[in-house]
Amino acid sequence: TIFCTLAEKGLAQRCVRIPARPAVDTELRSVHSAEHIQQICSAQSQSQAELDAMAGSYNSVFLCPKSTSSALLAAGSVVEATKRVCCGE
């Protein structure tokens, strides 16, 4: 895994583990349109065929029913990491 490689190189000790958290609506709206947010949030209730069709409108994206939760966690975690770096943590 990535973390194992960091540990082998002696870098893991320098890292701070930050718990993942989902992004909140205000964070999402600061960079995405309401339409885009609604479309991605609707992924959790769509069939794989519908998701494949939606993915075709993006460049190199695969979507599945868990894409919404994955995207929210990824976005929220980036926001949290950025906040901590800006605060000098």
N, C-alpha and C positions, 0 to 999 in steps of 0.2 A: 504494500500500500504506500501511498504518498507519505503518510506519517512515519512508517517504518524506514523509508529512505531518509527522511529528515533526521531521524534518530541515529541511523548509521553514520551520517555525515556530521553528527554533533550539533545539529541545528534545532532539534526539537526542544532542547532545554531553553532556547532563546524565544520560543513561541509561547504565546498566551492563548489558551483555549477559550473561545468565546461561545457560549451556548447559542445554538441556532434559534432564530425567532422569525415568525412570519412578518412580512411588511404590512403596515397598516395603510388604509385607503389614502390618507393624506400624502404618505410617502410615494405611493404608486402614482397618484395624480400629479405629483410634481414633475414627472418625466413621461407619463403616458396619457393618452386620451381616455376619456370615460368609455368610449366604444371599444378600445383595445383591451382595457381591463375587464369589461363585461365579457368580451369574446373569450379571453383566456380563462376567466372564472367559470364560464359555461362548459369548459372541457370536461369537468368531472362528471357531467351528466350525459355526455354524448357517447355514441357508439364508436368503435374503432374506425369504422368506415367514414363516419362523419368527421372524425379527427384527422384521418388521412387526407380528406378533401380540404379541411381547413389548413393543414400543414403545407399543402401545395401552394398556398398563397404567400408563404414565407420562404426565405432562402435557407435551405439546409436545416430544416427543423423537423423533428419527430415529436408527435404529440400522443399522449395516452391519458387515460382517466386520472392518473396521479400527477399529470403535468402541472395542474393548478397548485397543488400543495408544494410541489418541488419548486416552482417559480416563486411562490410567496416566501418560502424559506430562504431561497437563494438571495432574493432581493432584500429581505429583512436583515439577513446576516451581513450583506455588503454594507448596508446603512449602519448597522451596529459597529462593524469593524472600522468604518470610516470615522464615526463619531469618536471612538476610543483613540484612534491614531491622532485625530485633531485635538484631543484633550491631553495628549502626551502619554497615554498609557502604553 
